[in-house]
Amino acid sequence: MSDAISPVAEIQRIGGHLCLDLTNTVHHRYRPQDGDYFTGVADVLQWALDSDLIDLERRDAYHAQLREDADSADRFLEDVISLRESLFELFTSTASGREIAARDLAVLNRALTEGAALRRLVWADPHPIWQWSTENPWSIPWRLAWSASELLCSPMLARVKECPPPDGCGWLFLDRSKNRSRRWCSMRDCGNAAKAKRHYRRKKAKRKSSAEAHT
């Protein structure tokens, strides 16, 4: 696999949790024309490497394994994206108080059930830890599903927020601020852009008002 820099290397990790960072692998949630960072298996594997889910050796091994079977590669990409989209719906639903869609919960449960066979307890003194099989590329979506289940069952779920449309990008993040006042995925990006838009709208409204006063 080439070590050329992939666009996924540009993704900001602003989610504050692995599963939220997964949902943020699209450029903009409300401008689908901006594109998707996951255009192929190589992008998913590079993102998993950058997220410390796998190491460089495993990335290349998974890529070689999936490259040998086009159907498996297509299914792998579809599974990751399907899980990502279901998690986005689940977390935005809980954040906004909407009812959870049964389909989205079913996608997550299916991944959790299938992944259970690849997970075991091993002793790591002074206590046991969970360890995942490293031989199967599907350990990536299954570990992502487990990450989502932990957050969904955690008190931190109440701190999940969406960078608000129409000015925000729709990315998800954990608001860890003391008074839960964080609004934007990033003040440098969406926050500043929204501020500039508000300023422009105020100036436009002021000019319109002034023009009407002189007619």
trRosetta pair geometry for C-beta under 8 A, 3 or more apart (Angstrom, degrees):
i j d omega theta_ij theta_ji phi_ij phi_ji
1 42 6.4 167 -149 -127 116 104
1 45 7.4 -88 -139 99 165 143
1 59 6.7 -101 55 131 155 95
1 60 5.0 -148 18 -114 111 75
1 63 4.4 48 -66 85 129 167
1 64 7.7 -112 -37 -46 95 75
5 9 5.3 -77 -165 30 88 152
6 9 5.5 122 66 -14 67 94
6 42 6.9 -169 -98 131 143 100
6 43 5.9 178 177 -111 141 70
6 46 4.7 90 34 99 150 171
7 10 5.6 -43 -171 18 57 116
7 37 5.9 -147 108 -135 105 81
7 43 7.5 -14 58 -123 88 114
8 11 5.6 -22 -168 -8 55 117
8 25 7.2 1 -127 -144 99 104
8 37 4.9 105 -95 174 78 117
8 38 7.6 58 -86 -75 121 57
8 43 5.1 142 -38 -161 132 83
8 46 5.1 134 65 96 135 114
8 47 4.6 -96 178 -70 143 90
8 50 6.8 -175 128 15 104 146
9 46 7.1 -65 -54 154 82 124
9 50 6.6 -178 -109 -87 63 149
11 21 7.7 105 141 -172 126 93
11 24 6.9 133 -168 117 115 98
11 25 6.4 -20 -115 -113 153 67
11 37 6.0 15 -66 -109 123 164
11 47 7.1 22 30 -120 148 104
11 50 7.9 122 55 106 108 151
12 24 7.9 -70 75 142 72 138
12 185 7.9 117 90 150 129 113
12 186 6.8 -6 125 -50 163 145
12 189 8.0 -157 9 -18 158 147
13 21 5.3 -6 -138 -117 80 130
13 51 7.7 150 -104 -105 129 82
14 21 7.8 140 45 -101 44 81
14 24 6.9 -169 51 -158 88 172
14 171 6.6 57 73 135 120 140
14 173 5.4 -46 133 -99 88 124
14 185 5.1 85 114 179 150 89
14 186 5.8 -95 -112 -55 153 100
15 18 7.7 169 92 -49 133 3
15 19 7.7 -149 152 79 147 44
15 20 3.1 169 -172 106 123 104
15 21 4.1 -139 23 -58 136 61
15 22 7.9 -2 -34 18 173 51
15 23 7.2 123 -108 48 138 92
15 24 5.6 -155 -58 -4 112 134
15 171 7.3 -114 -80 168 81 101
15 172 5.9 34 -127 94 96 79
15 173 5.3 -138 -130 -106 37 60
15 174 6.8 63 158 -4 56 83
16 20 6.3 3 54 62 69 145
16 173 5.6 84 5 -167 110 73
16 174 3.4 -111 91 36 142 107
16 176 6.4 -180 -141 -27 149 116
17 20 4.5 77 64 10 90 109
17 21 7.0 -162 86 -10 43 85
17 147 6.9 157 164 168 92 108
17 151 5.4 79 173 -87 157 139
17 156 7.6 141 -67 126 141 139
17 174 5.6 91 -17 -32 106 126
18 21 5.7 -58 -152 34 30 111
18 22 6.7 37 150 -24 64 100
18 51 6.4 100 -136 -178 95 126
18 53 7.8 111 -152 -71 132 107
18 144 6.7 -136 135 -123 109 68
18 147 4.3 -74 76 -161 118 158
19 22 5.4 -43 -155 25 39 119
19 23 7.0 38 149 -18 64 97
19 87 5.7 -132 175 -166 105 148
19 91 8.0 158 123 -54 110 138
19 144 5.9 126 -103 -173 78 75
19 147 4.3 176 -44 111 100 106
19 148 3.9 143 -134 -74 157 74
19 151 5.8 -137 45 13 132 138
20 23 5.7 -47 -153 32 40 110
20 24 6.6 33 149 -16 65 109
20 91 7.0 143 -102 -140 86 172
20 151 7.5 159 -36 -130 97 174
20 160 7.0 -161 -94 -130 129 103
20 172 4.6 -123 -152 103 99 108
20 173 6.3 127 158 -99 143 31
20 174 6.7 -167 2 -30 165 84
21 24 5.6 -63 -151 40 36 111
21 25 7.6 59 150 -48 61 88
21 51 6.6 160 106 -113 143 124
22 25 6.1 -36 -168 -10 39 116
22 83 7.7 -36 153 112 143 100
22 84 5.3 -135 150 -112 99 92
22 87 6.5 39 91 71 119 153
22 144 5.4 85 -73 -153 158 128
22 147 8.0 129 -9 80 130 135
23 84 5.8 160 -99 -168 51 80
23 87 5.4 -127 -71 101 108 106
23 88 4.3 143 -144 -81 116 86
23 91 6.7 -97 -46 37 167 139
23 171 7.5 141 108 -149 92 60
23 172 5.1 23 84 23 136 125
24 171 4.4 47 -117 -142 107 104
24 172 6.4 -134 -57 38 97 73
24 185 7.7 138 -125 -140 134 138
25 36 7.2 43 127 -170 81 75
25 37 4.5 -106 -179 53 80 122
25 38 5.5 51 138 -28 128 103
25 47 6.4 11 -114 -128 135 159
25 84 6.6 -69 44 -143 114 148
26 29 6.2 101 84 -82 127 55
26 32 7.7 -37 -177 -119 133 62
26 34 7.7 101 162 84 83 103
26 35 7.5 -176 -160 108 72 43
26 36 5.2 -39 -114 -114 81 67
26 37 6.6 -138 -90 3 27 85
27 31 7.2 -63 98 83 101 99
27 34 3.8 -125 90 128 133 115
27 35 5.1 55 -5 65 130 75
27 36 7.3 -112 -6 -79 84 23
27 37 7.0 137 -52 -45 70 83
27 169 7.9 -105 141 -161 51 123
28 31 4.0 12 96 45 132 97
28 32 7.7 -123 82 -60 81 26
28 34 4.5 64 25 34 107 153
28 169 4.8 -102 -129 -150 76 92
28 170 6.7 94 -179 32 56 108
29 88 7.4 175 -123 -164 123 139
29 162 8.0 -59 41 -164 165 112
29 165 7.6 -108 84 -60 106 114
29 169 6.1 109 14 151 86 61
29 170 2.5 -96 47 94 134 145
29 171 6.7 -174 -23 -53 115 46
30 165 4.9 94 -42 -105 161 131
30 166 7.1 -134 122 -135 159 60
30 169 7.2 -161 24 -160 91 36
30 170 5.2 142 -21 -33 90 133
31 34 4.5 62 109 -17 105 112
32 35 8.0 103 171 -44 47 18
35 39 7.9 -19 -177 -70 106 109
36 39 6.3 141 88 -68 92 68
36 81 7.9 17 -171 -121 147 121
37 43 6.1 174 145 179 70 131
37 47 7.2 97 128 -73 124 133
38 43 4.9 175 -126 103 47 128
38 44 5.5 48 -134 -67 108 83
38 47 7.3 -52 -85 -7 92 147
38 77 6.9 162 160 -154 110 93
38 80 6.8 -147 -159 108 155 123
38 81 6.1 -171 98 -81 143 99
38 84 7.7 167 8 -5 154 164
39 43 5.5 100 37 -19 66 149
40 43 5.4 109 57 3 62 99
40 44 7.7 -124 108 0 40 89
40 77 6.6 -61 -154 -101 32 143
41 44 5.8 -58 -155 36 38 110
41 45 6.2 32 153 -16 72 108
41 63 6.7 144 124 -122 114 72
41 66 5.3 -165 -164 116 159 149
41 67 7.8 -159 76 -66 149 70
41 73 5.0 -72 -48 -159 144 97
41 76 6.0 49 -112 89 107 125
41 77 5.5 -97 -72 -63 69 104
42 45 5.8 -58 -146 40 31 109
42 46 6.2 31 156 -20 66 107
42 63 6.3 49 -100 -122 74 121
43 46 5.8 -55 -145 37 29 109
43 47 6.3 29 155 -19 64 106
44 47 5.8 -56 -150 37 29 111
44 48 6.3 30 152 -20 65 106
44 76 7.4 -169 72 137 158 102
44 77 6.5 -161 -20 -110 141 71
44 80 5.2 74 -127 97 141 176
44 140 7.0 109 155 131 108 155
45 48 5.5 -51 -146 36 33 113
45 49 6.4 38 152 -21 64 102
45 54 7.3 -48 -159 58 76 144
45 59 4.8 123 165 -150 108 86
45 62 5.7 179 -115 87 126 124
45 63 5.6 -113 31 -66 176 96
45 137 7.7 -52 -92 -142 104 115
45 140 7.8 -105 -101 -77 59 162
46 49 5.5 -50 -151 34 34 114
46 50 6.3 30 152 -15 66 106
46 59 7.0 75 -84 -153 44 136
47 50 5.7 -56 -146 41 32 109
47 51 6.1 24 155 -13 66 113
48 51 5.7 -62 -142 45 29 107
48 53 4.1 -73 -168 61 85 124
48 54 5.0 35 132 16 111 106
48 59 7.0 168 80 -99 102 94
48 140 5.0 -54 -108 -131 146 126
49 52 7.9 38 176 -69 31 25
49 53 7.4 -76 -63 51 23 78
49 54 5.6 -55 -85 75 62 87
49 55 7.2 62 -131 -162 86 14
49 56 6.4 67 -141 -86 129 53
49 59 4.7 -2 -69 -72 123 140
53 140 5.9 82 140 -126 143 82
53 143 6.1 152 -146 88 113 146
53 144 7.9 -17 -109 -58 148 85
54 58 4.0 -124 -172 92 109 127
54 59 5.4 140 110 -59 124 74
54 62 7.1 -32 -160 -8 168 138
54 134 7.7 132 -126 -144 91 92
54 140 7.0 -44 -32 -87 120 104
55 58 5.1 91 52 13 68 102
55 59 7.1 -121 103 -10 35 90
56 59 5.6 -50 -148 30 32 116
56 60 6.6 25 158 -13 64 104
57 60 6.2 -61 -154 38 29 105
57 61 6.2 27 151 -19 66 111
58 61 5.4 -54 -141 39 35 113
58 62 6.1 35 159 -19 68 105
58 134 5.9 -91 -111 -173 131 103
59 62 6.1 -58 -150 37 25 107
59 63 6.3 24 154 -20 62 110
60 63 5.6 -54 -146 36 32 113
60 64 6.3 32 156 -18 65 105
61 64 5.9 -55 -149 37 30 109
61 65 6.2 31 152 -21 64 109
62 65 5.5 -56 -146 37 32 114
62 66 6.2 21 160 -11 68 109
62 137 4.1 115 -147 -94 112 107
62 140 7.8 62 -142 -28 162 127
63 66 6.2 -60 -144 42 27 103
63 67 6.0 32 156 -27 63 111
64 67 5.7 -54 -142 32 28 115
64 68 7.0 34 157 -27 59 101
65 68 6.3 -58 -166 22 29 112
65 69 7.8 -22 155 21 59 101
65 72 8.0 -75 137 112 82 143
65 137 6.3 -175 81 -29 129 119
66 69 6.6 -83 -155 56 39 80
66 72 5.7 -137 -135 107 70 103
66 73 4.2 108 168 -91 100 86
66 76 5.8 -58 -124 14 134 155
66 137 6.0 -2 -53 -5 115 168
67 73 6.7 63 -83 -73 32 138
69 72 3.9 45 103 16 118 115
69 73 6.5 162 91 -17 63 84
70 73 5.5 -55 -148 36 34 114
70 74 6.3 34 155 -20 67 104
71 74 5.8 -53 -149 36 31 110
71 75 6.3 28 153 -17 65 108
72 75 5.6 -56 -145 40 32 110
72 76 6.1 38 154 -26 66 105
73 76 5.7 -51 -147 32 29 114
73 77 6.6 26 156 -14 63 105
74 77 6.0 -58 -152 38 30 108
74 78 6.2 28 152 -17 66 110
75 78 5.5 -55 -144 40 32 113
75 79 6.1 36 156 -24 66 105
76 79 5.8 -54 -148 32 27 111
76 80 6.6 23 156 -16 62 105
76 137 5.9 -3 -131 113 140 128
76 138 6.9 -124 -118 -81 91 75
76 141 7.8 -168 -160 -17 68 125
77 80 6.0 -56 -150 36 31 108
77 81 6.3 21 157 -11 66 110
78 81 6.0 -61 -144 43 28 105
78 82 5.9 31 158 -22 66 111
79 82 5.8 -54 -141 37 26 112
79 83 6.3 26 158 -17 62 107
79 111 7.6 134 -179 -98 104 107
79 138 7.2 -12 102 -126 160 94
79 141 5.3 -88 129 -39 107 173
80 83 5.9 -57 -151 37 28 109
80 84 6.3 31 151 -22 64 108
80 140 7.0 -12 -97 109 116 113
80 141 5.0 -132 -92 -81 68 113
80 144 7.6 74 -137 34 80 157
81 84 5.4 -50 -145 35 34 116
81 85 6.3 29 158 -16 67 105
82 85 6.1 -57 -147 38 28 105
82 86 6.3 25 156 -16 63 109
82 107 5.9 -142 146 -149 99 134
83 86 5.9 -59 -146 40 30 109
83 87 6.2 29 156 -19 66 108
83 107 6.1 -174 -101 151 55 112
83 108 7.1 105 -141 -92 83 60
83 111 5.6 58 -105 -61 124 156
83 141 5.2 149 3 -157 159 110
83 144 6.3 103 131 99 141 124
83 145 6.1 -88 -149 -73 133 92
84 87 5.9 -60 -150 36 26 109
84 88 6.5 29 152 -22 63 104
85 88 5.6 -47 -149 31 35 114
85 89 6.6 33 153 -16 64 104
86 89 5.7 -55 -151 38 34 110
86 90 6.2 35 151 -21 67 106
86 103 7.3 -127 -118 122 109 77
86 104 4.0 164 -157 -146 86 77
86 105 7.9 -165 179 -38 117 22
86 107 3.9 -152 -68 70 169 142
86 108 6.0 -158 124 -43 130 85
87 90 5.5 -51 -142 36 34 113
87 91 6.1 23 163 -11 68 108
87 104 7.7 171 -54 -174 24 107
87 108 6.9 108 -78 -84 77 112
87 144 7.9 -90 -45 150 156 104
87 148 5.2 -107 -120 -114 120 143
88 91 6.3 -63 -145 42 25 101
88 92 6.0 16 162 -11 64 113
88 172 7.0 -162 -126 -25 71 132
89 92 6.1 -58 -136 43 25 104
89 93 6.0 30 160 -24 62 111
89 101 6.0 -31 148 28 133 123
89 104 4.5 -130 86 -99 124 152
90 93 5.9 -60 -151 34 23 112
90 94 6.6 16 157 -12 62 106
90 100 6.2 28 -129 -136 73 102
90 101 7.9 -109 -80 41 64 82
90 104 5.0 -173 -58 141 89 130
90 105 6.8 117 -101 -74 118 66
90 108 6.8 28 -50 -36 157 142
90 148 7.4 74 77 -178 146 125
90 152 6.9 -35 150 -98 129 127
91 94 5.9 -52 -144 38 34 106
91 95 6.1 34 156 -21 66 109
91 151 8.0 -1 -99 115 115 129
91 152 8.0 -113 -84 -87 78 88
91 160 5.2 -107 -167 162 104 150
91 162 7.9 140 121 -67 96 97
91 172 5.5 39 117 -132 142 155
92 95 5.5 -54 -142 39 33 114
92 96 6.1 12 164 -3 67 113
92 98 7.6 7 120 34 74 125
92 162 5.5 44 -115 -65 91 141
92 172 7.2 -114 -66 -85 79 117
93 96 6.4 -71 -143 48 23 94
93 97 8.0 -103 170 71 54 13
93 98 4.2 -94 -144 75 75 99
93 99 6.8 -59 -168 85 122 24
93 100 5.3 131 118 -94 149 56
93 101 7.0 -158 -71 -6 157 80
93 104 7.7 154 -2 63 142 157
94 97 7.7 37 -169 -72 27 29
94 100 7.2 20 -60 -76 81 100
94 152 7.5 -179 -41 -131 162 82
94 157 6.1 -54 146 172 148 111
94 160 6.6 51 90 65 111 132
95 160 5.1 -106 -79 104 108 93
95 161 5.9 140 -149 -113 133 34
95 162 5.7 138 103 -16 157 97
95 172 7.7 -155 -38 -129 153 103
96 162 7.6 -17 -49 12 101 131
100 104 6.7 -121 -177 67 82 115
100 105 5.8 61 152 -46 122 118
101 104 4.5 80 73 5 99 105
101 105 7.1 -177 90 -5 52 85
102 105 5.8 -61 -151 42 35 109
102 106 6.1 40 151 -26 69 108
103 106 5.6 -57 -150 34 30 115
103 107 6.7 34 153 -23 64 100
104 107 5.8 -46 -152 28 34 113
104 108 6.9 30 151 -12 62 104
105 108 5.8 -56 -153 39 36 110
105 109 6.2 34 152 -18 69 108
106 109 5.7 -54 -141 40 32 110
106 110 6.2 37 157 -24 65 104
107 110 5.9 -53 -149 31 27 112
107 111 6.7 24 154 -15 61 106
108 111 5.9 -59 -153 37 32 109
108 112 6.3 30 152 -18 67 108
108 145 5.7 158 -154 -147 69 99
108 148 6.1 -110 -135 101 122 137
108 149 7.0 149 170 -69 118 88
109 112 5.5 -54 -145 38 34 113
109 113 6.2 34 157 -21 68 105
110 113 5.8 -55 -147 35 29 110
110 114 6.3 22 158 -13 65 109
111 114 6.0 -57 -143 41 29 106
111 115 6.0 23 160 -16 64 116
111 141 5.8 -104 -143 139 126 101
111 142 5.7 -168 174 -106 86 58
111 144 7.8 -47 160 76 148 84
111 145 3.6 -177 114 -75 124 157
112 115 5.9 -63 -143 42 25 108
112 116 6.7 45 155 -45 61 94
112 142 7.4 131 -102 -151 29 78
112 145 5.1 -144 -63 139 69 126
112 146 6.7 123 -115 -78 84 65
112 149 6.0 75 -95 -53 133 144
113 116 6.0 -38 -159 0 31 116
114 117 7.1 -53 178 19 41 105
114 138 7.2 -67 133 154 122 135
114 142 6.4 -120 93 -97 88 117
115 118 5.5 -65 -162 41 58 107
115 119 6.3 48 146 -23 83 115
115 138 7.4 -147 -93 136 82 96
115 139 7.2 111 -136 -126 99 50
115 141 7.7 -141 -71 99 124 71
115 142 2.7 152 -101 -159 127 124
115 143 7.2 -178 -155 -46 144 44
115 145 6.1 171 1 58 148 126
115 146 6.6 -123 112 -43 150 105
116 119 5.9 -71 -149 37 35 111
118 132 5.7 31 135 -159 98 77
118 133 4.1 -92 -159 17 92 114
118 136 6.0 -106 -113 51 139 135
118 138 7.5 175 -31 93 160 93
118 139 5.3 -140 147 -98 150 92
118 142 6.1 93 53 91 131 161
119 130 5.8 -8 -170 -168 103 108
119 131 7.4 155 -153 78 56 40
119 132 5.7 -25 -99 -101 72 68
119 133 7.7 -94 -60 -8 38 80
119 142 7.7 -146 -43 140 110 125
119 146 7.6 122 -86 -77 152 151
120 130 7.4 147 79 -150 25 62
120 131 5.9 -28 68 62 75 88
121 128 4.6 23 -178 169 107 134
121 129 7.2 154 -148 77 65 24
121 130 6.2 -47 -94 -95 59 53
121 131 7.4 113 -136 15 14 85
122 128 6.5 158 80 -152 27 84
122 129 6.3 -26 63 63 78 74
122 130 8.0 93 19 -151 77 12
122 131 4.6 13 6 -4 122 134
123 127 7.9 -139 -148 141 65 18
123 128 5.3 -54 -98 -96 51 76
124 127 6.9 -12 71 75 74 52
124 128 6.7 100 22 -138 73 27
124 129 4.7 -6 21 6 129 115
132 139 4.9 124 161 -163 123 124
132 142 7.5 158 -141 92 127 113
132 143 5.8 -32 -83 -77 163 114
133 136 5.4 35 107 19 122 104
133 139 5.6 -151 73 -80 77 133
134 139 6.9 -81 -105 37 30 166
136 139 5.1 113 80 -28 85 94
137 140 6.1 -23 175 3 62 112
138 141 6.0 -45 -161 41 63 100
138 142 5.9 59 144 -18 78 110
139 142 5.5 -64 -142 48 34 113
139 143 5.9 38 159 -25 70 107
140 143 6.1 -57 -147 34 23 106
140 144 6.6 22 153 -16 60 108
141 144 5.3 -55 -147 38 37 115
141 145 6.3 43 153 -24 68 101
142 145 5.5 -46 -148 32 34 114
142 146 6.6 37 151 -19 63 101
143 146 5.5 -49 -149 34 36 113
143 147 6.5 43 149 -22 64 101
144 147 5.5 -48 -151 32 34 116
144 148 6.6 36 150 -19 64 102
145 148 5.6 -53 -153 35 34 112
145 149 6.5 35 150 -21 66 103
146 149 5.6 -50 -147 33 35 112
146 150 6.6 39 153 -22 64 102
147 150 5.9 -54 -154 31 31 113
147 151 6.7 23 153 -12 64 106
148 151 5.9 -60 -151 39 34 106
148 152 6.0 32 155 -20 69 110
149 152 5.7 -54 -141 39 31 112
149 153 6.2 13 162 -4 65 113
150 153 6.3 -72 -148 47 24 98
150 154 6.1 30 153 -36 63 118
151 154 5.3 -60 -142 28 32 120
151 156 6.2 -73 -146 84 77 109
151 157 6.1 125 156 -82 72 79
151 160 7.4 87 163 -65 121 126
152 157 5.9 65 -137 -96 31 130
153 157 7.7 117 18 -39 9 130
154 157 5.7 141 72 -28 68 85
155 158 6.4 -31 175 13 60 110
156 159 5.2 -53 -167 34 63 114
156 160 7.5 84 139 -41 74 82
156 174 6.2 -9 175 -137 113 125
157 160 5.8 -31 -164 -3 46 115
159 174 5.1 46 114 -162 111 75
159 175 4.7 -140 -173 55 88 76
159 176 6.7 65 171 -74 148 48
159 180 6.6 -128 -122 -116 85 106
160 172 6.2 -4 -170 -172 97 109
160 173 7.6 159 -148 84 55 29
160 174 6.2 -38 -91 -96 56 61
160 175 7.7 -178 -91 6 7 84
161 172 7.1 160 84 -151 39 61
161 173 5.9 -25 63 65 85 76
161 174 7.7 121 18 -125 81 15
161 175 5.0 49 -4 -33 127 115
161 182 6.9 172 44 95 153 94
161 183 7.6 -114 154 -138 150 31
162 168 7.3 131 138 114 73 141
162 170 5.9 -14 -177 -151 107 49
162 171 7.4 159 -154 81 61 29
162 172 5.6 -34 -99 -96 66 69
163 168 3.6 -164 147 -180 80 123
163 169 5.1 14 95 47 137 72
163 170 5.9 -60 67 -7 88 11
163 171 4.8 28 10 49 125 75
163 172 7.6 -121 -3 -68 80 24
163 173 7.0 61 -47 3 89 111
163 183 7.9 86 -130 142 58 58
163 184 5.5 49 -133 -154 96 52
163 185 3.9 -37 -70 -30 137 96
163 190 5.3 77 -174 70 129 173
164 167 7.1 29 94 55 80 81
164 168 4.4 101 60 18 40 138
164 183 6.8 -47 7 179 114 91
164 184 7.9 -82 23 -94 80 60
165 168 5.7 -98 -65 60 35 81
165 170 6.0 16 -52 -67 100 91
167 190 6.6 122 134 -174 82 90
167 193 6.5 171 -178 107 95 94
167 194 3.7 85 153 -105 144 98
167 197 5.7 -158 -116 47 117 150
168 171 7.7 -118 166 29 100 74
168 183 8.0 -131 -75 146 137 84
168 184 6.1 -158 -108 -126 111 77
168 185 6.8 129 -160 -6 105 96
168 190 4.8 55 -125 -176 65 143
168 194 6.8 -7 -59 -62 67 131
169 185 6.1 -45 44 9 111 143
169 189 7.6 -12 -21 127 133 123
169 190 5.4 -118 -11 -79 94 130
171 185 4.3 46 70 -95 121 145
173 182 7.3 -86 104 126 126 135
173 185 5.6 152 -26 -122 134 67
175 180 5.2 77 123 -143 130 69
175 181 7.7 167 -172 45 125 27
175 182 4.3 -171 -132 51 96 112
176 182 7.7 29 38 -4 50 144
177 180 5.9 161 74 -83 92 18
177 181 5.2 -87 111 40 149 74
177 182 4.7 155 -10 -28 128 97
183 191 7.2 113 79 -102 98 98
184 187 5.7 121 68 -77 132 50
184 189 7.6 -176 158 72 123 76
184 190 4.6 -172 -160 88 115 106
184 191 3.8 -166 42 -64 165 89
184 194 7.0 -151 -92 12 131 135
185 189 6.8 -33 82 68 100 119
185 190 5.4 76 38 18 93 134
186 189 4.3 52 80 25 116 99
186 190 6.1 107 56 23 69 85
186 191 6.3 -121 112 2 43 104
187 190 7.9 -68 -105 67 18 65
187 191 3.4 -48 -131 59 49 156
187 192 6.3 80 160 -36 60 81
188 191 6.9 49 9 47 24 106
188 192 6.1 -9 -168 -7 23 125
189 192 6.7 -179 107 35 2 98
189 193 6.5 -10 158 -11 49 114
190 193 5.5 -58 -140 41 31 113
190 194 6.0 32 161 -21 68 106
191 194 6.0 -56 -149 35 25 108
191 195 6.4 26 152 -19 61 108
192 195 5.4 -53 -146 36 34 115
192 196 6.3 35 154 -20 66 104
193 196 5.8 -54 -150 35 31 111
193 197 6.4 31 151 -19 64 106
194 197 5.6 -53 -148 36 33 112
194 198 6.4 35 153 -20 66 104
195 198 5.8 -53 -149 35 30 111
195 199 6.4 31 152 -19 63 106
196 199 5.6 -54 -149 36 32 113
196 200 6.3 33 152 -20 65 105
197 200 5.6 -53 -148 36 32 112
197 201 6.3 31 154 -19 66 106
198 201 5.7 -54 -146 37 31 110
198 202 6.3 32 154 -20 64 105
199 202 5.8 -54 -149 35 30 111
199 203 6.4 27 154 -16 64 107
200 203 5.9 -58 -149 38 30 109
200 204 6.2 31 154 -21 66 108
201 204 5.6 -54 -145 37 31 113
201 205 6.2 30 156 -18 65 106
202 205 5.8 -55 -146 38 29 108
202 206 6.2 31 154 -21 64 107
203 206 5.6 -54 -147 36 31 113
203 207 6.4 31 155 -19 65 104
204 207 5.9 -54 -149 35 30 109
204 208 6.4 30 152 -19 64 106
205 208 5.6 -53 -148 37 32 113
205 209 6.2 34 154 -20 65 107
206 209 5.7 -54 -147 37 30 111
206 210 6.2 30 154 -19 64 107
207 210 5.7 -56 -147 37 30 111
207 211 6.2 31 154 -21 65 106
208 211 5.8 -55 -148 35 30 110
208 212 6.3 28 155 -17 64 107
209 212 5.9 -56 -148 37 29 110
209 213 6.4 33 153 -24 63 107
210 213 5.7 -54 -150 31 32 114
210 214 6.8 15 156 -8 63 109
211 214 6.2 -69 -154 42 31 102
211 215 6.7 35 151 -32 66 106
212 215 5.7 -52 -149 21 37 114
